[in-house]
Amino acid sequence: MAKPQHKRVEQPEKEPVAPLRTVRGKAAAEGPLALDRLIHERLRLGILSALAVNDSLTFNDLKKLMQTTDGNLSVHARKLEEASYIACAKSFEGRVPKTEYTITPSGRRALERYLDHMEALIRATRER
C-alpha cells in the first residue's frame, strides 16, 4: 500500500506589521513603576477599594459586596494579606467567629500607585 502524498499548501505572504508604539505613562512590566499585578485582578482590586473607603469590613460584608463565594474571597484576601496590603483580625461574637479586614498603610500606598498608573494610561489613551 502506497503512502498518501501530502501536498504543501502555499501560504499567502503576510503584510509587514508596523512596530507597536508605546503608551506614555505606561510602566515597564517590572520595576518600581510597573503595574501591580497583585492588585490588577478584579476581586483583589475590589477588596482593596472597598477597604480604602471603609474603616474595616467583615468577611461577610466583603463577600456580599464582591458577590463571590467563601472560598474565592478567602484565597484572594489571603494573597493580599501575605503581601501586607490588608490586615486580618479574627475574634468571636458570642460563639460565632468574626473575621475583620482593614487596609494597611502599605496597601493604601500600593492602591494609590496602581490608580495613578491607570489614570496615566487613561490620559495617554484619550490624548490620541
Sequence and secondary structure as in RCSB ss.txt:
>XXXX:A:sequence
MAKPQHKRVEQPEKEPVAPLRTVRGKAAAEGPLALDRLIHERLRLGILSALAVNDSLTFNDLKKLMQTTDGNLSV
HARKLEEASYIACAKSFEGRVPKTEYTITPSGRRALERYLDHMEALIRATRER
>XXXX:A:secstr
                       TT   SSSTTS  HHHHSHHHHHHHHHHHSSS EEHHHHHHHHT  HHHHHH
HHHHHHHTTSEEEEEEEETTEEEEEEEE HHHHHHHHHHHHHHHHHHHHHHT 
